[in-house]
Amino acid sequence: MKTPILKPLTLAIMATSLTGCLSSSSDGESGTLSLGITDAPVDDLQKVKISYTGVTLKPANGNRVEIDFDEPKNLDMLELQRGNAASLLEDEEVPAGEYNFIRLKVKEGDDMFVETLEGGEEPLTVQSEELKLVSGFTVPQGGEADFTIDFDMRKAITEPDGQDGFFLRPALRLVDNTEVGAIEGIVDGTFAKGECDDVQAYAGAAYVYEGADADLVDLNSNAEKEPLMATPVDTTDDSNELSYKAAFLTEGTYTISYSCSMDDPDADDDLTFAETRNVDVTADTTEEENFGTGDK
């Protein structure tokens, strides 16, 4: 079932200041860049707070463009799920042309932490106080570029043995907002109870892979191939009301499957999957794919 996709909720944040001089967009040598950020969910933390202080852009030809925010943007990434996004840049004038990478500047301190399911707070550490995303993109001359960075917290956050606190690595992907759709659906409660040890404790995840008939593998930071995302299934007080949403998917064919096996992104886990199928995603459309209901 296809439904028109709704624009994600955007959280407006303060303006930025740009380092360096730019030509007026009227002369065709610059364009505008809008950049949002969203989170592919993590299911074993209550909060993931990150303090963003700016953005670095690297043109294919030319010097880096440094954009520093007037005030840090302190975001709880777990609020940015199921198609919601926060704005980092909005119609920012930058030189037109090809770009090689984006760096997100972050600042460690009191505004960088995670909150565990038990309610305790632990520091969140980032090496070099930046997160680099190597993904080419284009800002058209006199035009607009509109992208979202998808930050996959299940892959990004690690808690190494023998070290205090949590560490954040750059598990990022860049998507063009004019080319994305979504997959969402429900998971039948009786079906989930048959797959899970305790549905209220963990109701599983919808695993999404690029391409048709993809190999079903676990999240594993040490492997050559991983799922594009593993979207946790949300529960309510009624264990028969389960749902998921995989958002910001670029146009194409995907393999999707359900699993209620526990998955450690730092280990090679043997997962059990159920109801695997291929899904074609088109821009600005949400595809409905249900599990355990006897239909799509």
N, C-alpha and C positions, 0 to 999 in steps of 0.2 A: 504494500500500500504506500502510495506517495502522498505526502502533504507538503505544501509550501513551507519552507523553513522560516522561522521568525528570526529577526535580527537579535543577536545576543545582547543581554543587558550590559550596558557599558557604564562603568563607574567613572565619572568625570573627575579629573585630578588637575592640579595647578599647572599653569603654563611653565615653559622652560626657557632657558637662555641658551643661545647658540654661540659657540666660540668661533671667531673668524668671520670674514666678510663674505656675503653671498650676493650674486647679482639679482636684480629684480626678476620675478617670474615672467614679466612681460617681454623680456628680451629672449626668452626661450632657452636660457642656459640653466634654469633651475626648475624644480618641480616641488610638489609637496608630498610629505611622507606622514602617514598615520600608522601607529604601531600599538597594537594591543597585546595583552598577555592573558593566557588562560592556563588552567591546570587539568591535566589528566589525573584523576583522584588517587589518593592513597587511603588505605582503610585501617591503618593501625595508629593513626595520630588524630588528635582533635584540632590542632592548629599548626600551621607552618607559616611563621612570620618572616618576611624578607623585606629589607630596607633598600630600595633602589634609589641611587643618587644621580644617575645619568646614563647616557648611551653613547657609544663610540661607533661610527660608521667608517668603513674603509672602502673608498672608491677603487675601482680597478686601476684607474690612472689618477694620481693626485694624492694630496695629503689627507690624513684622517680628519674626519669631522667630529669634533667633540661637543656633545650637548649635555650640559649640566642643569639639573633641575633646581628651581629656586628653593624648594624644600624637598627633603627625602620623601619618596612615596612608600609608605609603610603598609604593606599588603598582607592579609591573611590569604595565602594561596588556596586554601581549602574552601574559600567562599567563591572561587572562580571555577566552578564545575558545571557540567551539563549544559554547555554552550554559553555560559556567562564569561565575560572578559572585562579587564580593567584597561584603561587607556594610559599608555606611557607617553606617546607623542600623538598630537592631533594637528593635522595640516601644517606640519613643520616644514618651512622652506629649506631645501637642501639642494646642492648641485645635482643637475640631471645626469643620468648615465648609469653605467653598470657598477655594482658594488660586490665586493668579495665576502665581507663578513660583518657581523654585528657583535658588539660587546655590551653586555649589561653591567653597569657599575653598581656594586653593592657595598654596604658599609656594615661591618660587624659591630656588635655592641648590644645594648639592651633591647633594640628593636629587631634583632635576629635571633629567633629561638623556635623551638617546637614545643607543643604541649602534648603530652602522652595521654593515652586513654584513662590513666589513673589520675590525671590532673596535674602532674608535675611538669615543670618547665626545664628544658635542657638547652644549652647553647647550640647554635647552628653556625658552623664554620665553613668559610669558602676560601679556597686558596687564591691568593693574589687579589682578593676583593673584586673579582670580575668573573663573568660567565660568558664564554665565547661561543658564538653560533656561526659556524662556517657554512654559509648557504648563500649562493649568489642571488641577486635580485636587481631589478631595474627601476629607476625613477624616471618616468618619461618627461621629455622637455615640455614645459608649460602644462604638464598634466598632473595626475594624482596617483599615488601608490598607496595601497591600503592592505596591511599585513597584520597577522596575529602570530605571536610566538606561543607555541604549545609547550608547556613545561610539565614533563611527566614525573611527578613526585615519587611514584613507585620505583622508578629507575634512578632518580636523582639523589634520594636521601639514603645514606648508609650510616650504620652504627658499628664501626670497626671494633673488634675484640681488643681489649686492653687499652682503649683510649676513651677519654671522657667526652660525652656529648655526641652530637650528630654532625655529619659532614654532608655538604651539598656539592654535587657534581653537575656539569652542564648537560643534562638530558633534555635537549631543546630541538624543536623543529619549527620551521617557518612556513606559513601557509598564506596564500593570496586569498583575501576575503571574498573576492569576486568569483572564486573557483571552488568553494567548499560547500559540502552538504553534511548530512548527519545520518546516523542509524540509531533508532530507539525502539524500545518495546517493553513488554512485560514478561516476567518469569512466573509461571504458575507455582503457587505455594506448595501444593502437593508434590509436584515434580521436584522442586528445590529441596524439600524435606527428604526425598529419596536420594538426593545427591550429596547433601551436607550433613555433618554431624550435629550441628546446632545452627539453624537458620538465623536466629536472632543474634548469635555471636558472629557469624560470618555467612553471608548468603551467596558467596561466589562472585564471579566476574565474567563479563563478556569479553572474550579475547578477539582482537581485530588484527588481521594480517593483510599485507598488501598482496594483490594478485589473487587469481582463482585457484582453488584446490591447493592452497599453501600448506606446507608442513606445519603441524601443530606443535609448537615448542613453548617452553616456559620463558619467563623473564629471567635473563641471565646476563649480567654485565660482562661476563668473560666469554660469551659465545659470539660467533660470527653473525648469527641471525637471531632476531628477537621478534616478538609481536610488535606491531606499530603501537598498540596500547592495550591495556587490560583495564576495562572500565568496571569498577565495583557495582554490584547490584545493590540498590537501596532498599531498605526495609522500613516498615512502619510498625506500629503496635499490633496491627493485624498482619500475621505472617503470611497471609495469602495475597497481600498487596506488595508485590516486588516489581521493581522497574530498573531500567538502565538507560543511559544515553551516551553514545560515542559521537562527539561533535568535532567540527573543524577537520573533516575528511575531504581531501582533494578529490576531484572527479576521477572515477575509475572503478575497478572491480576489486572487491575485498572478500576474504574468507573470514567468517565469524563463527565462533563456537563458545559454548558455555562450559565453565569448570568451577567446581567448588573445592578443588584441592588447594591447600596452602602453598604459596609460591614465594620463595625467598629470592629476590633479584641478585643476590650475591652467591647463589648456589645453583647447582644443576639438579632440578627437581623433576620427579616423574609425575606428571599430571594426568588426571582422567578427564576426558572431554566428552561432551554430549551435544547432539543435534547441531552438527556442523553444516553450514551451507554457504554458498556464494551470494554476494549482494553487489549490485551495481549502484553506485552513488553518482548523482548528478548535482550540479551546482544549484544552490538555493532551494534544495529539496530535502525533506526528511523521509528516509525509508523506514517502514515499520517491520521489525523482525522479532517475533515472540518465541519464547522457549517453553516447551512443556504444555502448550495449549492445543496442540493438534492442528494448528494453522500457522501461517507466517506472522 
